Amino acid sequence: MTIETLVLAGLVATFLVTTVRQARPELGLLLSLAAGALIFLALLVPIMRVVDILRDLALRAHVDVYYLGVILRIVGVAYLTQFAAEVARDAGEGALAAKIEFGGKVAVLVIALPVVLSLVELVVRLMAQSGA
Amino acid sequence: MQFDIVWQLAGLGIVVIVVHSVFKTAGREELAWLTSLAGLGLFMILVLQIVGRLFQAVRTTFGM
């Protein structure tokens, strides 16, 4: 999907959602949800290409593939969390949006924890070697 | 293109709105609310399918 098609589709979808939201807010919410999801699905091929290039770069830089996986997973969690929180905020549910974002933060912490632990382990090992 | 679903959903939404107000002005409130609820149910089924596809795509792209 070209950028012009995407932008045009997004604008028309915004107009339709605004129209529907005035008469039936819940239908407008669902429509905006669907439009947002379909925009991402249309961008899927370019995104996958970028991810493949990143993976190739990581391999060539001899970075453990695990760490790139951690970063990608965090990006995925961040995207989904922001998507849902924005929809909630559009519907006027600021408190709910904040809860969703908090859930995303917890998920990112859980994903990143093994990396932090291995870093601490490395530092402790280095200190033990230099200390002894 | 997949995005056509948005136009179809918007059309469905507008039809539901129009039918709702037609029934309301004709005095049949219960039919009006019935169509609105039916439209909402149909909407939710369709949209949740799309969102399910989104989650699947995010999962495979970002390797969760």
N, CA and C atoms of all chains as a GROMACS GRO file, in nm:
protein
  588
    1MET      N    1   0.084  -0.120   0.000
    1MET     CA    2   0.000   0.000   0.000
    1MET      C    3   0.087   0.125   0.000
    2THR      N    4   0.067   0.212  -0.096
    2THR     CA    5   0.149   0.334  -0.103
    2THR      C    6   0.111   0.429   0.007
    3ILE      N    7   0.201   0.526   0.032
    3ILE     CA    8   0.177   0.619   0.141
    3ILE      C    9   0.057   0.709   0.110
    4GLU      N   10   0.038   0.742  -0.021
    4GLU     CA   11  -0.077   0.828  -0.054
    4GLU      C   12  -0.207   0.757  -0.025
    5THR      N   13  -0.214   0.628  -0.067
    5THR     CA   14  -0.336   0.550  -0.041
    5THR      C   15  -0.363   0.543   0.108
    6LEU      N   16  -0.255   0.518   0.183
    6LEU     CA   17  -0.269   0.504   0.327
    6LEU      C   18  -0.322   0.633   0.391
    7VAL      N   19  -0.260   0.746   0.356
    7VAL     CA   20  -0.300   0.874   0.415
    7VAL      C   21  -0.443   0.907   0.377
    8LEU      N   22  -0.476   0.886   0.248
    8LEU     CA   23  -0.612   0.914   0.203
    8LEU      C   24  -0.712   0.827   0.277
    9ALA      N   25  -0.682   0.697   0.284
    9ALA     CA   26  -0.773   0.605   0.353
    9ALA      C   27  -0.791   0.646   0.498
   10GLY      N   28  -0.678   0.685   0.563
   10GLY     CA   29  -0.686   0.728   0.702
   10GLY      C   30  -0.775   0.849   0.719
   11LEU      N   31  -0.762   0.947   0.629
   11LEU     CA   32  -0.844   1.068   0.638
   11LEU      C   33  -0.991   1.036   0.618
   12VAL      N   34  -1.023   0.956   0.516
   12VAL     CA   35  -1.163   0.921   0.492
   12VAL      C   36  -1.219   0.843   0.609
   13ALA      N   37  -1.138   0.752   0.664
   13ALA     CA   38  -1.183   0.675   0.780
   13ALA      C   39  -1.212   0.768   0.898
   14THR      N   40  -1.124   0.870   0.919
   14THR     CA   41  -1.147   0.966   1.027
   14THR      C   42  -1.280   1.037   1.009
   15PHE      N   43  -1.308   1.078   0.885
   15PHE     CA   44  -1.433   1.146   0.858
   15PHE      C   45  -1.552   1.056   0.888
   16LEU      N   46  -1.546   0.931   0.843
   16LEU     CA   47  -1.656   0.837   0.866
   16LEU      C   48  -1.676   0.810   1.015
   17VAL      N   49  -1.562   0.792   1.086
   17VAL     CA   50  -1.572   0.763   1.230
   17VAL      C   51  -1.637   0.881   1.302
   18THR      N   52  -1.598   1.005   1.265
   18THR     CA   53  -1.658   1.123   1.329
   18THR      C   54  -1.808   1.126   1.305
   19THR      N   55  -1.849   1.096   1.180
   19THR     CA   56  -1.992   1.096   1.148
   19THR      C   57  -2.066   0.993   1.229
   20VAL      N   58  -2.015   0.870   1.233
   20VAL     CA   59  -2.084   0.763   1.304
   20VAL      C   60  -2.084   0.790   1.454
   21ARG      N   61  -1.971   0.846   1.506
   21ARG     CA   62  -1.959   0.868   1.650
   21ARG      C   63  -2.066   0.963   1.702
   22GLN      N   64  -2.106   1.060   1.620
   22GLN     CA   65  -2.205   1.158   1.666
   22GLN      C   66  -2.336   1.091   1.698
   23ALA      N   67  -2.379   0.996   1.609
   23ALA     CA   68  -2.507   0.932   1.631
   23ALA      C   69  -2.494   0.814   1.726
   24ARG      N   70  -2.386   0.733   1.708
   24ARG     CA   71  -2.370   0.612   1.788
   24ARG      C   72  -2.224   0.601   1.831
   25PRO      N   73  -2.190   0.655   1.949
   25PRO     CA   74  -2.049   0.657   1.991
   25PRO      C   75  -1.985   0.518   1.993
   26GLU      N   76  -2.063   0.416   2.032
   26GLU     CA   77  -2.001   0.284   2.044
   26GLU      C   78  -1.966   0.228   1.907
   27LEU      N   79  -2.049   0.253   1.807
   27LEU     CA   80  -2.018   0.207   1.671
   27LEU      C   81  -1.896   0.283   1.616
   28GLY      N   82  -1.890   0.414   1.646
   28GLY     CA   83  -1.775   0.492   1.602
   28GLY      C   84  -1.646   0.439   1.662
   29LEU      N   85  -1.652   0.402   1.790
   29LEU     CA   86  -1.535   0.346   1.858
   29LEU      C   87  -1.489   0.218   1.789
   30LEU      N   88  -1.584   0.127   1.763
   30LEU     CA   89  -1.550   0.001   1.697
   30LEU      C   90  -1.496   0.026   1.557
   31LEU      N   91  -1.554   0.123   1.487
   31LEU     CA   92  -1.509   0.154   1.352
   31LEU      C   93  -1.365   0.206   1.354
   32SER      N   94  -1.335   0.294   1.452
   32SER     CA   95  -1.199   0.347   1.459
   32SER      C   96  -1.100   0.236   1.495
   33LEU      N   97  -1.144   0.145   1.581
   33LEU     CA   98  -1.061   0.029   1.616
   33LEU      C   99  -1.029  -0.053   1.492
   34ALA      N  100  -1.133  -0.081   1.412
   34ALA     CA  101  -1.114  -0.161   1.290
   34ALA      C  102  -1.022  -0.089   1.192
   35ALA      N  103  -1.043   0.042   1.174
   35ALA     CA  104  -0.960   0.117   1.080
   35ALA      C  105  -0.814   0.115   1.123
   36GLY      N  106  -0.789   0.136   1.252
   36GLY     CA  107  -0.652   0.133   1.302
   36GLY      C  108  -0.586  -0.002   1.281
   37ALA      N  109  -0.660  -0.109   1.311
   37ALA     CA  110  -0.606  -0.244   1.294
   37ALA      C  111  -0.574  -0.270   1.148
   38LEU      N  112  -0.662  -0.228   1.057
   38LEU     CA  113  -0.640  -0.254   0.915
   38LEU      C  114  -0.524  -0.172   0.861
   39ILE      N  115  -0.501  -0.051   0.914
   39ILE     CA  116  -0.386   0.028   0.872
   39ILE      C  117  -0.258  -0.046   0.905
   40PHE      N  118  -0.251  -0.101   1.028
   40PHE     CA  119  -0.131  -0.176   1.065
   40PHE      C  120  -0.113  -0.298   0.977
   41LEU      N  121  -0.223  -0.371   0.952
   41LEU     CA  122  -0.214  -0.491   0.869
   41LEU      C  123  -0.166  -0.457   0.729
   42ALA      N  124  -0.202  -0.339   0.679
   42ALA     CA  125  -0.156  -0.298   0.547
   42ALA      C  126  -0.006  -0.267   0.548
   43LEU      N  127   0.047  -0.225   0.664
   43LEU     CA  128   0.189  -0.190   0.674
   43LEU      C  129   0.276  -0.309   0.706
   44LEU      N  130   0.214  -0.428   0.719
   44LEU     CA  131   0.286  -0.544   0.770
   44LEU      C  132   0.407  -0.582   0.687
   45VAL      N  133   0.396  -0.585   0.555
   45VAL     CA  134   0.507  -0.629   0.470
   45VAL      C  135   0.630  -0.540   0.486
   46PRO      N  136   0.619  -0.406   0.476
   46PRO     CA  137   0.738  -0.322   0.499
   46PRO      C  138   0.798  -0.341   0.637
   47ILE      N  139   0.712  -0.355   0.739
   47ILE     CA  140   0.765  -0.372   0.875
   47ILE      C  141   0.845  -0.500   0.886
   48MET      N  142   0.791  -0.608   0.826
   48MET     CA  143   0.864  -0.736   0.834
   48MET      C  144   0.999  -0.726   0.763
   49ARG      N  145   1.002  -0.650   0.654
   49ARG     CA  146   1.128  -0.632   0.582
   49ARG      C  147   1.230  -0.564   0.672
   50VAL      N  148   1.187  -0.460   0.744
   50VAL     CA  149   1.278  -0.388   0.835
   50VAL      C  150   1.326  -0.482   0.944
   51VAL      N  151   1.236  -0.562   1.000
   51VAL     CA  152   1.274  -0.655   1.107
   51VAL      C  153   1.377  -0.755   1.055
   52ASP      N  154   1.359  -0.805   0.933
   52ASP     CA  155   1.456  -0.900   0.877
   52ASP      C  156   1.593  -0.836   0.862
   53ILE      N  157   1.596  -0.710   0.816
   53ILE     CA  158   1.724  -0.640   0.801
   53ILE      C  159   1.792  -0.623   0.936
   54LEU      N  160   1.712  -0.587   1.038
   54LEU     CA  161   1.768  -0.572   1.173
   54LEU      C  162   1.828  -0.703   1.222
   55ARG      N  163   1.754  -0.813   1.196
   55ARG     CA  164   1.803  -0.944   1.240
   55ARG      C  165   1.935  -0.977   1.170
   56ASP      N  166   1.944  -0.947   1.041
   56ASP     CA  167   2.066  -0.970   0.966
   56ASP      C  168   2.182  -0.889   1.022
   57LEU      N  169   2.155  -0.759   1.053
   57LEU     CA  170   2.258  -0.672   1.111
   57LEU      C  171   2.306  -0.728   1.245
   58ALA      N  172   2.212  -0.775   1.328
   58ALA     CA  173   2.249  -0.828   1.459
   58ALA      C  174   2.338  -0.950   1.443
   59LEU      N  175   2.305  -1.037   1.346
   59LEU     CA  176   2.388  -1.155   1.322
   59LEU      C  177   2.529  -1.114   1.281
   60ARG      N  178   2.536  -1.017   1.192
   60ARG     CA  179   2.668  -0.976   1.143
   60ARG      C  180   2.750  -0.907   1.251
   61ALA      N  181   2.684  -0.839   1.343
   61ALA     CA  182   2.754  -0.772   1.453
   61ALA      C  183   2.782  -0.869   1.567
   62HIS      N  184   2.750  -0.998   1.549
   62HIS     CA  185   2.773  -1.101   1.650
   62HIS      C  186   2.704  -1.070   1.781
   63VAL      N  187   2.591  -1.000   1.773
   63VAL     CA  188   2.508  -0.980   1.892
   63VAL      C  189   2.417  -1.102   1.904
   64ASP      N  190   2.406  -1.155   2.026
   64ASP     CA  191   2.322  -1.270   2.049
   64ASP      C  192   2.180  -1.241   2.000
   65VAL      N  193   2.125  -1.332   1.918
   65VAL     CA  194   1.992  -1.310   1.859
   65VAL      C  195   1.886  -1.293   1.967
   66TYR      N  196   1.914  -1.351   2.084
   66TYR     CA  197   1.818  -1.342   2.194
   66TYR      C  198   1.788  -1.197   2.230
   67TYR      N  199   1.894  -1.113   2.233
   67TYR     CA  200   1.875  -0.975   2.276
   67TYR      C  201   1.791  -0.896   2.176
   68LEU      N  202   1.814  -0.922   2.046
   68LEU     CA  203   1.730  -0.857   1.945
   68LEU      C  204   1.586  -0.900   1.961
   69GLY      N  205   1.565  -1.029   1.993
   69GLY     CA  206   1.430  -1.079   2.015
   69GLY      C  207   1.362  -1.007   2.130
   70VAL      N  208   1.439  -0.982   2.236
   70VAL     CA  209   1.385  -0.910   2.351
   70VAL      C  210   1.340  -0.770   2.309
   71ILE      N  211   1.427  -0.702   2.234
   71ILE     CA  212   1.393  -0.566   2.192
   71ILE      C  213   1.269  -0.566   2.104
   72LEU      N  214   1.263  -0.661   2.009
   72LEU     CA  215   1.147  -0.666   1.919
   72LEU      C  216   1.019  -0.695   1.996
   73ARG      N  217   1.028  -0.787   2.093
   73ARG     CA  218   0.908  -0.819   2.170
   73ARG      C  219   0.861  -0.697   2.248
   74ILE      N  220   0.957  -0.620   2.303
   74ILE     CA  221   0.919  -0.499   2.378
   74ILE      C  222   0.852  -0.400   2.285
   75VAL      N  223   0.904  -0.386   2.162
   75VAL     CA  224   0.842  -0.295   2.066
   75VAL      C  225   0.700  -0.340   2.035
   76GLY      N  226   0.680  -0.471   2.020
   76GLY     CA  227   0.546  -0.524   1.993
   76GLY      C  228   0.451  -0.493   2.106
   77VAL      N  229   0.496  -0.518   2.231
   77VAL     CA  230   0.412  -0.489   2.348
   77VAL      C  231   0.379  -0.340   2.352
   78ALA      N  232   0.480  -0.256   2.328
   78ALA     CA  233   0.458  -0.111   2.333
   78ALA      C  234   0.355  -0.069   2.229
   79TYR      N  235   0.366  -0.127   2.108
   79TYR     CA  236   0.270  -0.088   2.003
   79TYR      C  237   0.128  -0.126   2.041
   80LEU      N  238   0.108  -0.251   2.084
   80LEU     CA  239  -0.027  -0.296   2.120
   80LEU      C  240  -0.084  -0.214   2.235
   81THR      N  241   0.001  -0.187   2.336
   81THR     CA  242  -0.045  -0.111   2.452
   81THR      C  243  -0.088   0.029   2.410
   82GLN      N  244  -0.004   0.093   2.328
   82GLN     CA  245  -0.038   0.229   2.285
   82GLN      C  246  -0.165   0.228   2.201
   83PHE      N  247  -0.180   0.129   2.115
   83PHE     CA  248  -0.299   0.116   2.032
   83PHE      C  249  -0.425   0.112   2.118
   84ALA      N  250  -0.426   0.023   2.216
   84ALA     CA  251  -0.545   0.007   2.300
   84ALA      C  252  -0.569   0.131   2.386
   85ALA      N  253  -0.460   0.188   2.442
   85ALA     CA  254  -0.474   0.304   2.530
   85ALA      C  255  -0.528   0.424   2.451
   86GLU      N  256  -0.482   0.440   2.326
   86GLU     CA  257  -0.530   0.553   2.245
   86GLU      C  258  -0.678   0.538   2.215
   87VAL      N  259  -0.722   0.414   2.185
   87VAL     CA  260  -0.864   0.392   2.158
   87VAL      C  261  -0.946   0.426   2.283
   88ALA      N  262  -0.896   0.383   2.400
   88ALA     CA  263  -0.968   0.412   2.524
   88ALA      C  264  -0.975   0.563   2.548
   89ARG      N  265  -0.863   0.632   2.522
   89ARG     CA  266  -0.859   0.776   2.543
   89ARG      C  267  -0.952   0.849   2.447
   90ASP      N  268  -0.959   0.802   2.322
   90ASP     CA  269  -1.052   0.861   2.226
   90ASP      C  270  -1.196   0.850   2.273
   91ALA      N  271  -1.225   0.741   2.345
   91ALA     CA  272  -1.362   0.720   2.395
   91ALA      C  273  -1.385   0.798   2.523
   92GLY      N  274  -1.283   0.874   2.569
   92GLY     CA  275  -1.300   0.952   2.689
   92GLY      C  276  -1.265   0.878   2.816
   93GLU      N  277  -1.215   0.753   2.802
   93GLU     CA  278  -1.184   0.673   2.921
   93GLU      C  279  -1.037   0.689   2.957
   94GLY      N  280  -1.001   0.806   3.014
   94GLY     CA  281  -0.861   0.831   3.046
   94GLY      C  282  -0.808   0.737   3.152
   95ALA      N  283  -0.890   0.707   3.254
   95ALA     CA  284  -0.846   0.620   3.363
   95ALA      C  285  -0.817   0.480   3.310
   96LEU      N  286  -0.905   0.431   3.224
   96LEU     CA  287  -0.886   0.298   3.166
   96LEU      C  288  -0.761   0.294   3.080
   97ALA      N  289  -0.739   0.400   3.006
   97ALA     CA  290  -0.620   0.408   2.921
   97ALA      C  291  -0.494   0.400   3.008
   98ALA      N  292  -0.494   0.472   3.123
   98ALA     CA  293  -0.378   0.469   3.213
   98ALA      C  294  -0.356   0.328   3.266
   99LYS      N  295  -0.464   0.254   3.296
   99LYS     CA  296  -0.448   0.117   3.345
   99LYS      C  297  -0.388   0.028   3.238
  100ILE      N  298  -0.433   0.046   3.114
  100ILE     CA  299  -0.380  -0.034   3.003
  100ILE      C  300  -0.230  -0.006   2.987
  101GLU      N  301  -0.194   0.124   2.995
  101GLU     CA  302  -0.053   0.158   2.981
  101GLU      C  303   0.029   0.098   3.094
  102PHE      N  304  -0.027   0.097   3.214
  102PHE     CA  305   0.044   0.036   3.326
  102PHE      C  306   0.066  -0.112   3.301
  103GLY      N  307  -0.036  -0.179   3.246
  103GLY     CA  308  -0.021  -0.319   3.211
  103GLY      C  309   0.093  -0.340   3.113
  104GLY      N  310   0.105  -0.250   3.016
  104GLY     CA  311   0.213  -0.257   2.919
  104GLY      C  312   0.349  -0.243   2.986
  105LYS      N  313   0.358  -0.150   3.082
  105LYS     CA  314   0.485  -0.129   3.153
  105LYS      C  315   0.526  -0.255   3.228
  106VAL      N  316   0.428  -0.319   3.294
  106VAL     CA  317   0.459  -0.442   3.367
  106VAL      C  318   0.507  -0.550   3.270
  107ALA      N  319   0.440  -0.561   3.154
  107ALA     CA  320   0.480  -0.663   3.056
  107ALA      C  321   0.622  -0.639   3.007
  108VAL      N  322   0.656  -0.512   2.981
  108VAL     CA  323   0.792  -0.480   2.934
  108VAL      C  324   0.893  -0.515   3.042
  109LEU      N  325   0.860  -0.486   3.168
  109LEU     CA  326   0.952  -0.518   3.278
  109LEU      C  327   0.978  -0.668   3.284
  110VAL      N  328   0.872  -0.747   3.271
  110VAL     CA  329   0.887  -0.893   3.276
  110VAL      C  330   0.975  -0.942   3.162
  111ILE      N  331   0.959  -0.884   3.042
  111ILE     CA  332   1.038  -0.928   2.927
  111ILE      C  333   1.184  -0.888   2.944
  112ALA      N  334   1.207  -0.768   3.001
  112ALA     CA  335   1.343  -0.715   3.008
  112ALA      C  336   1.421  -0.770   3.126
  113LEU      N  337   1.350  -0.829   3.223
  113LEU     CA  338   1.416  -0.872   3.348
  113LEU      C  339   1.534  -0.968   3.327
  114PRO      N  340   1.522  -1.072   3.244
  114PRO     CA  341   1.636  -1.163   3.225
  114PRO      C  342   1.761  -1.090   3.176
  115VAL      N  343   1.743  -0.990   3.089
  115VAL     CA  344   1.859  -0.916   3.038
  115VAL      C  345   1.926  -0.839   3.152
  116VAL      N  346   1.844  -0.774   3.235
  116VAL     CA  347   1.898  -0.699   3.349
  116VAL      C  348   1.972  -0.794   3.443
  117LEU      N  349   1.911  -0.911   3.467
  117LEU     CA  350   1.974  -1.009   3.558
  117LEU      C  351   2.108  -1.055   3.504
  118SER      N  352   2.115  -1.085   3.374
  118SER     CA  353   2.242  -1.132   3.319
  118SER      C  354   2.346  -1.022   3.323
  119LEU      N  355   2.304  -0.895   3.308
  119LEU     CA  356   2.398  -0.784   3.319
  119LEU      C  357   2.454  -0.776   3.461
  120VAL      N  358   2.367  -0.788   3.561
  120VAL     CA  359   2.411  -0.782   3.701
  120VAL      C  360   2.507  -0.897   3.730
  121GLU      N  361   2.471  -1.017   3.677
  121GLU     CA  362   2.557  -1.134   3.696
  121GLU      C  363   2.695  -1.108   3.640
  122LEU      N  364   2.701  -1.051   3.519
  122LEU     CA  365   2.828  -1.021   3.453
  122LEU      C  366   2.911  -0.925   3.538
  123VAL      N  367   2.846  -0.820   3.587
  123VAL     CA  368   2.917  -0.719   3.668
  123VAL      C  369   2.972  -0.784   3.794
  124VAL      N  370   2.890  -0.865   3.860
  124VAL     CA  371   2.934  -0.932   3.984
  124VAL      C  372   3.053  -1.022   3.955
  125ARG      N  373   3.045  -1.094   3.842
  125ARG     CA  374   3.156  -1.184   3.807
  125ARG      C  375   3.284  -1.106   3.780
  126LEU      N  376   3.272  -0.992   3.709
  126LEU     CA  377   3.388  -0.910   3.681
  126LEU      C  378   3.449  -0.857   3.810
  127MET      N  379   3.360  -0.813   3.903
  127MET     CA  380   3.410  -0.760   4.030
  127MET      C  381   3.479  -0.870   4.109
  128ALA      N  382   3.423  -0.990   4.107
  128ALA     CA  383   3.484  -1.102   4.180
  128ALA      C  384   3.621  -1.133   4.123
  129GLN      N  385   3.633  -1.133   3.990
  129GLN     CA  386   3.763  -1.163   3.926
  129GLN      C  387   3.866  -1.058   3.963
  130SER      N  388   3.828  -0.930   3.951
  130SER     CA  389   3.926  -0.823   3.977
  130SER      C  390   3.956  -0.813   4.125
  131GLY      N  391   3.854  -0.843   4.210
  131GLY     CA  392   3.873  -0.834   4.355
  131GLY      C  393   3.969  -0.942   4.404
  132ALA      N  394   3.953  -1.064   4.354
  132ALA     CA  395   4.038  -1.175   4.400
  132ALA      C  396   4.172  -1.166   4.329
  133MET      N  397  -0.833  -0.461  -0.178
  133MET     CA  398  -0.753  -0.425  -0.062
  133MET      C  399  -0.833  -0.447   0.066
  134GLN      N  400  -0.763  -0.492   0.168
  134GLN     CA  401  -0.831  -0.524   0.293
  134GLN      C  402  -0.905  -0.404   0.351
  135PHE      N  403  -0.856  -0.284   0.322
  135PHE     CA  404  -0.912  -0.166   0.385
  135PHE      C  405  -1.057  -0.143   0.346
  136ASP      N  406  -1.106  -0.210   0.240
  136ASP     CA  407  -1.245  -0.193   0.198
  136ASP      C  408  -1.342  -0.231   0.309
  137ILE      N  409  -1.296  -0.317   0.401
  137ILE     CA  410  -1.384  -0.358   0.510
  137ILE      C  411  -1.431  -0.236   0.589
  138VAL      N  412  -1.342  -0.134   0.601
  138VAL     CA  413  -1.378  -0.014   0.676
  138VAL      C  414  -1.498   0.055   0.611
  139TRP      N  415  -1.492   0.066   0.473
  139TRP     CA  416  -1.606   0.131   0.406
  139TRP      C  417  -1.734   0.053   0.428
  140GLN      N  418  -1.723  -0.082   0.422
  140GLN     CA  419  -1.843  -0.164   0.441
  140GLN      C  420  -1.897  -0.148   0.583
  141LEU      N  421  -1.807  -0.148   0.681
  141LEU     CA  422  -1.850  -0.130   0.819
  141LEU      C  423  -1.915   0.005   0.840
  142ALA      N  424  -1.855   0.110   0.780
  142ALA     CA  425  -1.912   0.244   0.794
  142ALA      C  426  -2.052   0.248   0.732
  143GLY      N  427  -2.067   0.185   0.614
  143GLY     CA  428  -2.199   0.179   0.550
  143GLY      C  429  -2.300   0.109   0.639
  144LEU      N  430  -2.256  -0.005   0.696
  144LEU     CA  431  -2.344  -0.079   0.787
  144LEU      C  432  -2.384   0.008   0.906
  145GLY      N  433  -2.287   0.080   0.962
  145GLY     CA  434  -2.315   0.167   1.076
  145GLY      C  435  -2.418   0.273   1.042
  146ILE      N  436  -2.399   0.336   0.924
  146ILE     CA  437  -2.494   0.442   0.884
  146ILE      C  438  -2.632   0.382   0.862
  147VAL      N  439  -2.640   0.262   0.802
  147VAL     CA  440  -2.770   0.198   0.783
  147VAL      C  441  -2.838   0.175   0.917
  148VAL      N  442  -2.761   0.125   1.015
  148VAL     CA  443  -2.817   0.100   1.148
  148VAL      C  444  -2.870   0.229   1.209
  149ILE      N  445  -2.791   0.339   1.195
  149ILE     CA  446  -2.834   0.468   1.250
  149ILE      C  447  -2.964   0.513   1.186
  150VAL      N  448  -2.970   0.502   1.052
  150VAL     CA  449  -3.089   0.550   0.979
  150VAL      C  450  -3.212   0.468   1.018
  151VAL      N  451  -3.197   0.334   1.019
  151VAL     CA  452  -3.309   0.248   1.054
  151VAL      C  453  -3.356   0.277   1.197
  152HIS      N  454  -3.258   0.300   1.286
  152HIS     CA  455  -3.292   0.332   1.425
  152HIS      C  456  -3.379   0.457   1.433
  153SER      N  457  -3.338   0.564   1.363
  153SER     CA  458  -3.415   0.690   1.371
  153SER      C  459  -3.548   0.678   1.299
  154VAL      N  460  -3.555   0.596   1.192
  154VAL     CA  461  -3.682   0.574   1.123
  154VAL      C  462  -3.782   0.509   1.217
  155PHE      N  463  -3.736   0.403   1.285
  155PHE     CA  464  -3.826   0.335   1.379
  155PHE      C  465  -3.865   0.428   1.494
  156LYS      N  466  -3.770   0.511   1.537
  156LYS     CA  467  -3.797   0.599   1.651
  156LYS      C  468  -3.905   0.700   1.615
  157THR      N  469  -3.892   0.762   1.494
  157THR     CA  470  -3.993   0.861   1.455
  157THR      C  471  -4.126   0.796   1.425
  158ALA      N  472  -4.126   0.668   1.385
  158ALA     CA  473  -4.252   0.598   1.362
  158ALA      C  474  -4.316   0.554   1.491
  159GLY      N  475  -4.249   0.581   1.604
  159GLY     CA  476  -4.308   0.552   1.734
  159GLY      C  477  -4.276   0.414   1.788
  160ARG      N  478  -4.204   0.329   1.708
  160ARG     CA  479  -4.176   0.194   1.754
  160ARG      C  480  -4.038   0.190   1.819
  161GLU      N  481  -4.030   0.240   1.942
  161GLU     CA  482  -3.900   0.252   2.010
  161GLU      C  483  -3.831   0.118   2.027
  162GLU      N  484  -3.912   0.015   2.059
  162GLU     CA  485  -3.847  -0.113   2.091
  162GLU      C  486  -3.781  -0.172   1.966
  163LEU      N  487  -3.842  -0.156   1.848
  163LEU     CA  488  -3.778  -0.204   1.724
  163LEU      C  489  -3.650  -0.124   1.697
  164ALA      N  490  -3.656   0.007   1.727
  164ALA     CA  491  -3.537   0.091   1.707
  164ALA      C  492  -3.420   0.038   1.788
  165TRP      N  493  -3.443   0.015   1.918
  165TRP     CA  494  -3.334  -0.032   2.003
  165TRP      C  495  -3.290  -0.172   1.966
  166LEU      N  496  -3.386  -0.253   1.918
  166LEU     CA  497  -3.351  -0.388   1.875
  166LEU      C  498  -3.254  -0.384   1.758
  167THR      N  499  -3.283  -0.300   1.657
  167THR     CA  500  -3.192  -0.290   1.543
  167THR      C  501  -3.057  -0.236   1.588
  168SER      N  502  -3.058  -0.137   1.679
  168SER     CA  503  -2.930  -0.083   1.726
  168SER      C  504  -2.847  -0.189   1.794
  169LEU      N  505  -2.910  -0.268   1.880
  169LEU     CA  506  -2.837  -0.373   1.950
  169LEU      C  507  -2.788  -0.480   1.854
  170ALA      N  508  -2.874  -0.518   1.757
  170ALA     CA  509  -2.833  -0.617   1.658
  170ALA      C  510  -2.714  -0.565   1.578
  171GLY      N  511  -2.723  -0.435   1.538
  171GLY     CA  512  -2.612  -0.375   1.464
  171GLY      C  513  -2.484  -0.376   1.547
  172LEU      N  514  -2.496  -0.340   1.675
  172LEU     CA  515  -2.379  -0.340   1.764
  172LEU      C  516  -2.319  -0.479   1.775
  173GLY      N  517  -2.406  -0.581   1.792
  173GLY     CA  518  -2.356  -0.718   1.803
  173GLY      C  519  -2.280  -0.760   1.678
  174LEU      N  520  -2.342  -0.732   1.562
  174LEU     CA  521  -2.278  -0.766   1.434
  174LEU      C  522  -2.143  -0.695   1.420
  175PHE      N  523  -2.143  -0.565   1.453
  175PHE     CA  524  -2.021  -0.485   1.448
  175PHE      C  525  -1.912  -0.547   1.532
  176MET      N  526  -1.949  -0.582   1.657
  176MET     CA  527  -1.848  -0.635   1.748
  176MET      C  528  -1.790  -0.764   1.695
  177ILE      N  529  -1.874  -0.852   1.641
  177ILE     CA  530  -1.823  -0.979   1.587
  177ILE      C  531  -1.724  -0.951   1.475
  178LEU      N  532  -1.761  -0.863   1.380
  178LEU     CA  533  -1.673  -0.834   1.266
  178LEU      C  534  -1.543  -0.767   1.312
  179VAL      N  535  -1.557  -0.665   1.399
  179VAL     CA  536  -1.438  -0.589   1.438
  179VAL      C  537  -1.344  -0.676   1.522
  180LEU      N  538  -1.400  -0.759   1.611
  180LEU     CA  539  -1.314  -0.843   1.693
  180LEU      C  540  -1.238  -0.944   1.607
  181GLN      N  541  -1.299  -0.988   1.496
  181GLN     CA  542  -1.224  -1.074   1.404
  181GLN      C  543  -1.103  -1.001   1.348
  182ILE      N  544  -1.124  -0.873   1.307
  182ILE     CA  545  -1.015  -0.794   1.252
  182ILE      C  546  -0.906  -0.773   1.357
  183VAL      N  547  -0.947  -0.741   1.479
  183VAL     CA  548  -0.850  -0.718   1.586
  183VAL      C  549  -0.774  -0.847   1.616
  184GLY      N  550  -0.843  -0.962   1.607
  184GLY     CA  551  -0.775  -1.090   1.625
  184GLY      C  552  -0.666  -1.109   1.521
  185ARG      N  553  -0.697  -1.070   1.396
  185ARG     CA  554  -0.596  -1.079   1.290
  185ARG      C  555  -0.478  -0.988   1.321
  186LEU      N  556  -0.507  -0.870   1.376
  186LEU     CA  557  -0.400  -0.776   1.413
  186LEU      C  558  -0.309  -0.838   1.516
  187PHE      N  559  -0.366  -0.899   1.620
  187PHE     CA  560  -0.285  -0.960   1.726
  187PHE      C  561  -0.198  -1.071   1.669
  188GLN      N  562  -0.258  -1.153   1.581
  188GLN     CA  563  -0.182  -1.260   1.518
  188GLN      C  564  -0.064  -1.204   1.441
  189ALA      N  565  -0.088  -1.097   1.364
  189ALA     CA  566   0.018  -1.035   1.283
  189ALA      C  567   0.128  -0.978   1.372
  190VAL      N  568   0.089  -0.907   1.479
  190VAL     CA  569   0.189  -0.850   1.570
  190VAL      C  570   0.271  -0.961   1.632
  191ARG      N  571   0.203  -1.070   1.670
  191ARG     CA  572   0.274  -1.181   1.734
  191ARG      C  573   0.380  -1.239   1.640
  192THR      N  574   0.344  -1.262   1.512
  192THR     CA  575   0.441  -1.321   1.420
  192THR      C  576   0.549  -1.221   1.382
  193THR      N  577   0.515  -1.093   1.365
  193THR     CA  578   0.617  -0.996   1.324
  193THR      C  579   0.719  -0.972   1.433
  194PHE      N  580   0.673  -0.950   1.557
  194PHE     CA  581   0.764  -0.915   1.664
  194PHE      C  582   0.807  -1.036   1.745
  195GLY      N  583   0.766  -1.153   1.701
  195GLY     CA  584   0.818  -1.276   1.760
  195GLY      C  585   0.783  -1.293   1.905
  196MET      N  586   0.658  -1.264   1.941
  196MET     CA  587   0.620  -1.282   2.082
  196MET      C  588   0.578  -1.427   2.100
   0.00000   0.00000   0.00000
